[in-house]
Structure formats: C-alpha cells, structure tokens
Amino acid sequence: MAPSERQIQEQAAVKEKILSSAREMFVRDGIEAVSLRKIAESIGYTAPALYTHFADKGEILAELCRQDFGALAGHFNKLARIADPVERIYRIGLGYIRFAHEHPNHYRLMFMTPNLGKIAPPSEADIAAMNDPDQDAYAFLRHTVREALDAGRFCSEYKDAELLTQTLWAGVHGVASLEITHGDCPWCDWRALDRRSKVMCGAMLRGLLKNPDELEATL
C-alpha cells in the first residue's frame, strides 16, 4: 500500500532532521569523526532506524551537498534578471557573502571542508548540473563573467573567464570565511559586514574593468 500524504510528510521531516544534525556534527567534529550511530544518537534514534533513509554516512553527505549547493544556486538565480553582467557580478558577490553569513554551517561544510569532493564524489547527474548556470552557483558566475568578457567590459589583458571567476570567488570567500570564523573576535575592530562586502566587491571590479567609473552607478 502506498504511503499516505501524512506519512510522506513525516518521513520528509525525519530526513531533514537527520540532515540538519549531520551537517552540524560534520562541521563541528569533522567528517571522519562522525558515525551513523552518533548522528542517530543526536536525534534520539537508533542507527538501524537511519538506514530506512540513508544507506551510509557518505549518502548523507552527498545529499547535504546537493541541498546546500542547490540552495546557493537558487539564491543566485534570483539575480538572473539583472541585464548588465557587471552589475550582476557585483550583486553575486554581495549575495554570496550574505548566504555565508545567514547559513554558516552550510557554508563551512560546502567551502571550508578539506577534500570534500573526494569524500563525497559527485554522481554523473551532479557533474552535469555543475555545468548548468541554472543549477550551479559557480557556473552561474562563470557564465556572467563570460558575458562581461564578450561585451568588452574587462581590461584587454583579462581574457580567461575561468581565471576571473576564480579570482572573484577568492575575494568574496575571504570576506565570508573571516566573518564566520572570526566575526565575533574582540581583537579586531570589525566594520559592518555590509560595508566590507561592498568594498571588496567594488575594489575587485574596479581593478578588472576597462572603465572603472561605470561601476559607480551600481554601488
């Protein structure tokens, strides 16, 4: 007999509970230190009960990656309506840092976990999604950078879309990771995150654009 709507909702709620607890534990304790049994204990379940939802820890981690990277891509897709690619790049940078600030555990797992791609290798479907700007945040940024390149917006010495994409990513990752790891440390007189984000995104683009003054209308 097929499960009722209520049973489906209950199963989904349990699955989300497992994922939420696993994400927190992976970030706090490290992936290698977390077992299926420990995840089960954290939510008051037995390990065998978890097997009805996930076959092993790797499957949990893979699902977390799909969900969290999908959430970031969805965050970026809202910016697709911005016609000007340079403005879109600027807004992507701000949105990336905002996502990290609002979802620190998601961000730590996604971008601050060493060798994540080896621990949770992507499936063929995941790899296909990585090249789709509608499903992957990196592909979305790269696509936007290529638009700006094709429109002649960057200085002539910059021709490699992949290099520009990775450079822009590195800049906003620095702001995001510092905020997550040291944002509450008293030894630094931190300026507001919004101000730091805008200065970083603006400074990077000014240094890359053929006509830096065109960015002023966006800031």
N, C-alpha and C positions, 0 to 999 in steps of 0.2 A: 504494500500500500504506500502511495506517495505521501511524503510528509506534509502536514498542514502548514498554512501560512504562519501560524504562531510558532510551530516547531522550527521552521526555516529562520524566523527572526531570532529565536532563542539560540540556535546554532551559530548564527552570524554574530550575535552578541558575545558568545563564549569565545569564538575565534578572535574577535577584536580584543577581548580581554587578554587572551594568550599573547597576541602580538604586541600589545601595549606593554605588558610586563616584560616580555622578552627583549624588546627594544631598550627599555630602561636598564635591564640587567647586562645586556651586551655592552652598553655604553659605560656603565659603572664598573663592571668587573672584568671586562674583556671577553671576547667571544669564546676563547679557548677554555676559560674558567667556568662557563655556564653550561649546564647539562639540561637535558629534557626534564629530569627529575627535579632540579632546582626551579625551573620555570613552573612546573606543576605545583610545587610546594608554595610558591609565591602567591598563587591564586587559590590555594586550598583544594587542589585537585591531585589525583594520583597520576603517575606517569602513563599507565595504560589508558587513562581517560583522554590524554592528549593525543594518543595515536589515532583516535577517531577523526582528528582534524589535521594532524601533520605526521608524516612518517618519521621524521627525524629533525634534529636541530638545523641542518642545512636547508631543509624545506621551509622552516620558519624564517630563516634569514633571507632566503630568496624571495619569499612573499613580502617581507618588510621592505626589501629593496624595490620591488615592483610598486608597492604602495607609495613609498616615500618619494622615489624619483618621479612617479606619476603625479603626485601632489605638486611637486615643484614645476613640472611641465604645465600642469593646469594653471598654476599661478602665473606663468609666463604667457600662456595662450591668451589671457585677457588683454595683453599688450599688442596683439597682432593687428588690431585695428589702427594703430598709430602708423600713419603713412610714411613719415620721414624716418629712414633707417637709423640716422644718427640719434634722433630723439628716442627712438625705440631702444637703442643700445644703452643710453643713459638711464632710461626707466627700468630696463632689465637689471642693470647694476643695483639700483636702489631696491628693486623688488627682491633680488637675491639676498641682500643683507637683511631686509625685513623678514624674509622667510626664515633665515637662520635665527634671528632674534626671537621670533614668535614660536619656533619649533626647534629648540636647541638639541633635544635628544635625537630628533630626526636628522638634524644637520651633523651632529657628531658621528652618528652611525654611517651616514652617506659619504662624508668628506673628511672625516678625521679618524677613520678606522684603517690601519695599515693593511695592505694586501686584500682589501675587501673583494676585489674581482676574482682573486684566486680562491678565497674561502667560499664564496658563493658565486661560482661561474655562471654567466648568463646563458639562458637557453637560446635556441635558434630564434624563437619569437622575440626574446629580449633584444638580441642583436639586431634584428630587423627594425625594432622600434627605435633603437639608438640612432638610426639614420633618418628618422622621421621627425621634422620640426614640430609636428602636432603632438608627438608623444614623448619627446626627449628635450630637456632644457638646454643641453649643450648644443644639440643640433639646431635648436631654435636660435640661439645666439650666433652660431656659425653662419646660419642662413642669413641673418640680419647683417652680419659683418660683410658677407659677400655682396649683399645688396648695396651697401655703402661703398664697397670697393668698385663695383660695376658702375656706380654713379660718379666715380672720381672724387669721392669726398675725403679720402685719406691722402697724406703726402705720397708723392710718387715712389719713394723708396720702400713703401709698405705694399707688398703685393701678395703676401701669403696669408690667406684667410684663417688657416689653422693656427698660425703663429699669433696673429692678432687676437683671435678668440681666446687662446690660452693665456695670453698676457693680460687681457681684460679680466678673465676669470681669476687669475692670480691676485690681482689688485683687490677685488671685492672679497675674495676669500680671506685676505689678510685682515680686513676690517671685521668681517664676520667672526673669524676664529678668535681674534683678540677680544671681541665683545663677549663671546661665550666663555672663554677660559679665564679672562682677567677683568671683565667688565665691572666687577664689584671690589677690585683690589684698591685699598686706600692709598697706596704709594704713588698712584698716578692721578693727576687732576684731570680726569677724563672730560672732554667736551661731549655735548649731546650726540648720541649715535646718529641722528638725522643729519647733523652738521658734518660729522666725519664722513658719512656716506656720500653726501653731496660734493664735498671737497675731493674725495678720492675719485669719484666717477667723472667729475668735471676736469680734474687735473689730467687724468689718463687720456681723455678725449682731446683736450686742448693740445696735448703733446703729439697726437697722431693725425689730427685733421689738417687738411690743406689750408682751410680758412677757419682758424680757431674762433673768430668773432661770431661765426654763425651759431655757435652753441649758446650764446648769451640769451637768446630768446627762450631757450629751453630751461635754463637754470632758474 
